[in-house]
Each structure stands twice: as C-alpha cells, then as structure tokens.
Amino acid sequence: MARVASFLQSEWDAEDLTHRDIYIIYCQIDHVGIVESADPGVFIYAMQEVLHILLSQRASILASLNEKSPEVYFGLLEVAFQMRELADQRRCALWTSGYEMDRMWLVEVMRRCQLPPDSPEFKLPPHIQHLRSAVQFERNAQVRRLHQLAQSGEFDKDTRKRLHEIRAT
C-alpha cells in the first residue's frame, strides 16, 4: 500500500477495543431523557472491565465513596453484573436515565430496533445512527478535499475528471 499508513495520524490505537470504548459508554450512561446504545459485545467488554476495576481497586473506590461506601459500592457491583448479564442474554445494549416517560421511550425504541428492517416503524439503534452519521460527515469532507486536489492544477485531465465524479451522498 505504498506506505500509506505512515501518513495516517497516529492519534488512534491499533487495538480494536480499548479503554476509549469504556470511556464513551461512561460519558453516555447518565444522559437523561436520551436513549443511548452500544454494540452488545463492546458493552459486555466495558462492563467486564468495570467489574475488574471495581474488584481490583476496591479499597480506593470504597475510600472515594465516603460514609455510605459499602452500600454504594455493592450497588455498583450488582448493577455492573446485571448490565453485563442483560446485554449477554438479550444481545442488545440500550439504556437511558431519567423518569418513567424516559423508560417508556426506551422500551419503544427497543421495540422499534427489533422490528424487521423493511418495517415502516423500524429504527436503527442510536450507536449505529451515530456511526453512520459520522461516516457520512467524514466522507463528505473527503469529497471536498478530493475536489480541492482536482482544482490544484497538479493532475492530468483524466485524474481531475475522475476526482470531480466522486460525489457526496
């Protein structure tokens, strides 16, 4: 590939799953009134890593929780186990925080995500919607950069034509 990788920005990790995935879920887990989701495998990975941290760093975590630490700590541990088990059993990971109306909206989104894709009520899980939106945004930015290259005057007519034929979608 002509050493293309040497020109890529090195802000990413070559591993497929990292603590970044856990951090993303951590940032989304308490969004009030918003249904969030993750790939169930990634969610299970995150919950297992949370379990490992809770158990291996027990003393530090208990100390940081102050006076009600044992109850809160064991509650966190139990919730992490339950979240992991539910994602494993149901093969999905959707959640929200908030009130009864938020829970009802979560149930509705879960129902719609389980419908056949050709159903008019079908809805992609939020993490897939976010991913597709991000990919579309980046592809459109690439098209703009390719069109700018075509206008640079550095390429032959055929290459410029082919670059301009690439369209944003």
N, C-alpha and C positions, 0 to 999 in steps of 0.2 A: 504493500500500500504506500510505497514511496515515502516512508517515514512520516506519514500524515499525523500519527499520534504525537510526534514530537512538537507539533504546532497546537495541540489541544491545550486548553487552560488546565492547570493541574489543581484546581480547587476541589476536585472530587476524589473520592476514594475508589479504588479499583474493585473493592468488595461489593457484592450485590446488596447485602444488608449490613447496616452499621447502626451505631447509636443515634445517628441522624434520624433514622426511621422512628426510633422511640421518641426522640425529641419532638418530631412532627405530631405524633399522637398525643404526647404530653401537652402540647400547645393547643390542640383541638378538643381535648377531653372535657373541658369545662365551658365550652361555648354554649351559652344559654339561648334557647329558642332556635338553634340551628342543628339540623341533622347532619352528622358527620359520618364518615365511614373509612374503612381501610380494607385492603386485601386481607382475607381471614388468616392466611399464612403469616403475613407481616404482623398482624395484630397478635397472633399467638406468640410469635418470636418476641414481640415487645413485652407482652405480659410475662413470659418466662424470664426475660431479662430483668423486669421489675421485681419478680419473685426472688430472683437471685440476689439482687441489690438489697431488697428488704431483709432477706435472711442473712446474708453475709455481712451487712452493715448494721445489724440490729441495734447494737449499743449506741452508735452515732445517731441513728434515726430516733430511737427512744429518747435520747437526750435532747434532740431538737424539738420534740413534741411537747415538752414541759410536763405539767402536772397530770394531765389526762392521758399521758403517753401509752400506758398499756392497753386501754380500751381502743384508742385511735389506731395504734399500731396493729393490733389484732384485727380490727375492722378493715384496715387497708390490705392486710394479708388475705383475709377472707374474700374481699372484693376482687383482688387480683386473681385468686384461684377461680372464682366464679366467672369472671370475664373470660379467662382462658378456656374454661370448660364449655361455656356457651358458644364461643367462636368455633371451637373444635366440633361440637355437636351439630351446630346449625350451619356451619360452613359459610358464615357471613359475620361481618363486624360493623354494625351500625349503632350509633348512640346519640344521645342528646342530654343536656342538662336543663333543668327548669322546673316547670309546673305541669299540672295534669294536661293542659292543652298541648304542651310540647311533647308529652309522652304519646298523646293521641296522634299527633302529626308524625312522630317516629313510627308508630305502628302502621300508619297509612303509607309512608314512604317504603317501609319494609315490604308491605303487601305489593306495592306497585313494582318494586325491584324484582319480585319473584314471578311476575307475570311473563308470558312469552313475549319476546321482543316485537312481534308483529301486533301485539295488543295496543289499542289507542291509549290505554292508561299506563303502559309500560314506562318505567323511569330507570335510568342508569343510576347505580349507587353514586353518591357525591364524589368519592375519590376518583372514580372513572370520569365523571363530568369534569372535575378539576384537571385531571391529567390531559384529557382531550382538548380542553380549552388552552392549557399551557402549551401543548404541542402545536396547536393551530396558531397561537400567537408567535411562537418561535419560527414556525415555517414561513409565516408572512414576513417576519423580519429577515429571514434568509432570502426570500424572493426580492425584497427591496435591496439587500446588499448585492445580490447577483445582478440585478438591473443596473445598479451603480457601477459595477465592474464592467458591464457591457458598454456603458457610456464613457468609460475611461479612455477609449481610443487605443488600448493596448492589444486588442484582439482582432482577428480577421472577421470578415463579414459573416461567414457561416457560424462561427462561435457566438458572435453578438446576436445573431438571429435566434439561435438555439437558447441563449440565455433569456432573451426577451419573451420567448414562447413559454417559459416557466411562469405559471400564474399562481397567484394566491387563491386559496379556496376558502 
